[in-house]
């Protein structure tokens, strides 16, 4: 058995901390490079798709149609909606004044819950709270 084959058969558990950190950073770098390459290729494809969507939408408007069926598939119009808060104070006062609480989503502010826990030794009532210890690795 060659030294190279023996090296490949070593378990990760057999590596010392120096080796583990080195391998971890190499893996992270390799994943990052693959992700960058994918994102660059994907951005090009996404741009092409957006151009095609624009052409199809223009044709739909020009011909007064909602969809077109082809042997490759069907293209159709739909409406995407987005809503975000432009003026939080105005919006919240409107919600309170009109008793329209359903306009709000119910979630807590993690940072303020952590501050509350530090000050009071417990989290506010009704909050699920957990902490997980993880390992981070930074380049030397």
Helices and strands as residue ranges (DSSP letters): H 3-9, G 12-14, H 17-63, E 67-69, E 74-76, H 88-97, G 101-103, H 110-120
